[in-house]
């Protein structure tokens, strides 16, 4: 990566601007409350039938087909070939039916999980048009127990002000808390260029709310860790400064 200044992740030294070398500390006073490492748990949830019949239908379908083949083998060994053929047919039909259901039906957990990945992609691309429709008009920014009520334009501006040349996304699960609210978690490693340069490893939790139009939108944006350490309370101010 070509950059005038590079973020030193190992020493939490901070980010240096490419203009004039002024140092904007991410470590210590800004984004890291230098404490123990933070472990972010995966979000889980959903009824078992949703998980195995819809979200993991390919696995359930494959198990049914294999079970039919095994049953046919056992029955054939007992001289019941016709019953064995029926077992294979039943396994294939049931397995295929489950896979079709999984392809045609989408759970709310899947919707917000897919929407989260798309949000990160659009944020990295600085696509203000797409981001505008994915967030509520007011978004709560949370960090280390502190909360700031912000306009969604803040995050949209931040996406444009901090160009990201590379990123690696990893989903950490999703859950539906009520019929109209849910949460997703993800970790992301980003390489920044422009005013701020360097690599940042972080994890986030998004809270989603379903509007009257049926669309899911982000209402809360929470930082869970920066470089695997608990974030400080001033990263929101950092984002506010960057977005100017």
C-alpha positions as CSV (number, residue, x, y, z in Angstrom):
1,X,0.0,0.0,0.0
2,X,1.4,3.4,-1.0
3,X,0.8,6.0,1.7
4,X,2.6,9.0,3.1
5,X,1.8,7.9,6.7
6,X,1.0,4.4,7.9
7,X,-1.0,3.3,10.9
8,X,1.0,1.4,13.4
9,X,-1.4,-1.2,14.7
10,X,1.0,-3.0,16.9
11,X,1.8,0.0,19.1
12,X,-1.7,1.7,18.8
13,X,0.2,4.8,17.8
14,X,-2.6,6.4,15.8
15,X,-3.3,7.7,12.3
16,X,-1.2,10.4,10.7
17,X,-2.7,12.7,8.1
18,X,-1.1,12.7,4.7
19,X,-1.3,16.5,4.8
20,X,1.4,18.0,7.0
21,X,1.9,14.9,9.2
22,X,-0.4,16.1,11.9
23,X,-1.1,13.2,14.2
24,X,-4.7,12.2,15.0
25,X,-4.4,9.5,17.7
26,X,-6.7,6.5,17.5
27,X,-4.9,4.9,20.4
28,X,-5.4,6.0,24.0
29,X,-7.3,9.3,24.2
30,X,-9.3,8.8,21.0
31,X,-10.6,5.3,20.2
32,X,-9.0,2.8,22.5
33,X,-9.6,2.5,26.2
34,X,-6.4,0.4,26.5
35,X,-7.8,-2.5,28.4
36,X,-8.0,-6.3,27.9
37,X,-8.8,-7.8,24.5
38,X,-12.5,-7.9,23.6
39,X,-14.1,-11.0,22.4
40,X,-17.2,-10.4,20.3
41,X,-19.8,-13.2,20.4
42,X,-21.7,-14.3,17.4
43,X,-25.4,-13.4,17.4
44,X,-27.7,-16.4,17.2
45,X,-31.4,-16.9,17.1
46,X,-34.3,-18.0,15.1
47,X,-36.6,-21.0,15.5
48,X,-35.0,-24.3,14.6
49,X,-37.3,-24.9,11.7
50,X,-36.4,-21.5,10.2
51,X,-32.7,-22.3,10.5
52,X,-32.9,-25.9,9.1
53,X,-35.7,-25.6,6.6
54,X,-35.0,-22.2,5.2
55,X,-31.6,-20.7,6.1
56,X,-29.7,-24.0,5.9
57,X,-32.0,-25.8,3.5
58,X,-29.2,-27.1,1.3
59,X,-27.7,-29.0,4.3
60,X,-31.1,-30.4,5.4
61,X,-31.9,-31.4,1.8
62,X,-28.5,-33.1,1.4
63,X,-29.0,-35.0,4.7
64,X,-32.5,-36.2,3.6
65,X,-31.1,-37.5,0.3
66,X,-28.2,-39.3,2.0
67,X,-30.6,-40.8,4.5
68,X,-32.7,-42.1,1.7
69,X,-29.6,-43.7,0.0
70,X,-28.5,-45.3,3.3
71,X,-32.0,-46.6,4.0
72,X,-32.1,-48.1,0.5
73,X,-28.8,-49.8,1.0
74,X,-30.0,-51.4,4.3
75,X,-33.3,-52.5,2.8
76,X,-31.6,-53.9,-0.3
77,X,-29.4,-56.0,2.0
78,X,-32.6,-57.4,3.5
79,X,-34.0,-58.3,0.1
80,X,-36.5,-55.4,0.1
81,X,-35.3,-53.8,-3.1
82,X,-38.7,-52.2,-3.9
83,X,-38.8,-50.6,-0.5
84,X,-35.2,-49.4,-1.0
85,X,-36.2,-47.7,-4.3
86,X,-39.1,-46.0,-2.4
87,X,-36.7,-44.8,0.3
88,X,-34.3,-43.2,-2.3
89,X,-37.3,-41.6,-4.1
90,X,-38.6,-40.2,-0.8
91,X,-35.3,-38.8,0.2
92,X,-34.8,-37.1,-3.2
93,X,-38.3,-35.7,-3.2
94,X,-38.2,-34.4,0.4
95,X,-34.6,-33.1,0.0
96,X,-35.5,-31.3,-3.2
97,X,-38.6,-29.8,-1.6
98,X,-36.6,-28.4,1.3
99,X,-34.0,-26.9,-1.0
100,X,-36.7,-25.2,-3.1
101,X,-38.3,-23.8,0.0
102,X,-34.9,-22.4,1.0
103,X,-34.4,-20.8,-2.4
104,X,-37.8,-19.2,-2.5
105,X,-38.4,-18.1,1.1
106,X,-36.2,-15.6,3.0
107,X,-36.4,-15.0,6.8
108,X,-36.1,-11.6,8.4
109,X,-32.7,-12.8,9.8
110,X,-31.5,-13.4,6.3
111,X,-32.8,-10.1,5.1
112,X,-30.9,-8.0,7.7
113,X,-27.8,-10.1,7.3
114,X,-27.7,-9.6,3.6
115,X,-28.6,-5.9,4.1
116,X,-25.7,-5.5,6.5
117,X,-23.2,-6.8,4.0
118,X,-24.7,-4.6,1.3
119,X,-24.5,-1.6,3.7
120,X,-20.7,-2.2,4.3
121,X,-20.1,-2.5,0.5
122,X,-22.0,0.7,-0.2
123,X,-20.3,2.6,2.7
124,X,-16.9,1.6,1.3
125,X,-18.0,2.7,-2.2
126,X,-19.2,6.0,-0.8
127,X,-22.6,5.4,-2.4
128,X,-24.7,8.1,-0.7
129,X,-27.8,7.3,-2.6
130,X,-27.9,3.7,-1.5
131,X,-26.9,4.5,2.1
132,X,-29.6,7.1,2.4
133,X,-32.3,4.5,1.9
134,X,-30.7,2.0,4.3
135,X,-30.7,4.2,7.4
136,X,-33.3,5.9,9.4
137,X,-33.3,9.7,9.4
138,X,-31.8,9.7,12.9
139,X,-29.2,7.1,13.8
140,X,-27.9,6.5,17.4
141,X,-24.1,6.2,17.5
142,X,-23.0,4.1,20.5
143,X,-19.5,3.5,21.9
144,X,-18.4,2.4,25.4
145,X,-21.8,3.1,26.9
146,X,-22.0,6.6,25.4
147,X,-24.7,7.5,22.9
148,X,-24.9,10.3,20.4
149,X,-28.0,11.0,18.3
150,X,-26.8,11.8,14.9
151,X,-28.3,12.6,11.5
152,X,-27.7,9.9,8.9
153,X,-25.9,12.5,6.8
154,X,-23.0,12.2,9.3
155,X,-22.3,8.6,8.3
156,X,-22.9,9.3,4.6
157,X,-20.4,12.2,4.8
158,X,-17.9,10.1,6.7
159,X,-18.1,7.5,3.9
160,X,-17.1,10.1,1.4
161,X,-14.5,11.8,3.5
162,X,-12.5,8.6,4.4
163,X,-11.7,6.7,1.1
164,X,-11.3,3.0,1.6
165,X,-9.1,1.3,-0.9
166,X,-9.5,-2.3,0.4
167,X,-11.8,-4.1,2.9
168,X,-12.5,-7.6,4.2
169,X,-15.9,-8.3,5.6
170,X,-16.9,-11.1,8.0
171,X,-20.4,-11.6,9.3
172,X,-20.9,-12.3,13.0
173,X,-24.6,-13.4,12.9
174,X,-28.0,-11.8,13.1
175,X,-31.0,-12.1,15.4
176,X,-34.6,-10.9,15.4
177,X,-35.5,-9.4,18.8
178,X,-39.2,-8.4,18.0
179,X,-41.3,-8.7,14.8
180,X,-40.0,-5.2,13.8
181,X,-36.5,-5.0,15.2
182,X,-33.3,-7.0,14.8
183,X,-29.5,-6.8,15.2
184,X,-26.5,-7.8,13.1
185,X,-22.8,-8.0,13.9
186,X,-19.8,-8.0,11.7
187,X,-16.1,-7.4,11.7
188,X,-14.3,-5.6,9.0
189,X,-10.6,-4.8,8.1
190,X,-10.3,-1.6,6.1
191,X,-7.3,0.1,4.4
192,X,-7.8,3.8,4.3
193,X,-6.3,6.3,1.9
194,X,-6.6,10.0,1.4
195,X,-6.7,12.3,4.5
196,X,-6.4,9.3,6.9
197,X,-4.2,6.4,5.9
198,X,-3.6,3.0,7.4
199,X,-5.4,-0.3,8.3
200,X,-8.1,-0.5,10.8
201,X,-9.6,-3.8,12.3
202,X,-12.9,-3.3,14.0
203,X,-16.3,-4.9,14.9
204,X,-19.7,-3.4,14.8
205,X,-23.3,-4.1,15.8
206,X,-26.2,-2.6,13.8
207,X,-29.8,-2.4,15.1
208,X,-32.4,-2.6,12.4
209,X,-36.1,-1.5,12.5
210,X,-38.8,-2.3,10.1
211,X,-40.8,0.7,8.9
212,X,-44.4,0.9,7.9
213,X,-43.4,0.3,4.3
214,X,-41.9,-3.0,5.3
215,X,-38.3,-2.0,4.7
216,X,-35.6,-2.6,7.2
217,X,-33.4,0.4,8.1
218,X,-30.5,1.0,10.5
219,X,-31.4,2.9,13.7
220,X,-28.3,2.2,15.9
221,X,-24.7,2.0,14.9
222,X,-22.4,0.6,17.7
223,X,-18.7,0.1,17.8
224,X,-17.8,-3.1,19.6
225,X,-14.0,-3.0,19.3
226,X,-11.1,-1.4,17.5
227,X,-8.0,-3.6,17.1
228,X,-9.7,-6.1,19.4
229,X,-9.8,-3.6,22.3
230,X,-12.8,-1.8,23.8
231,X,-13.4,1.5,22.0
232,X,-13.2,4.8,23.7
233,X,-16.0,7.3,23.8
234,X,-14.6,9.9,21.4
235,X,-14.6,8.0,18.1
236,X,-18.0,9.7,17.3
237,X,-16.3,13.1,17.5
238,X,-13.5,11.7,15.3
239,X,-16.1,10.7,12.7
240,X,-17.8,14.1,13.0
241,X,-14.5,15.9,12.4
242,X,-13.7,13.7,9.4
243,X,-17.1,14.3,7.8
244,X,-16.7,18.1,7.7
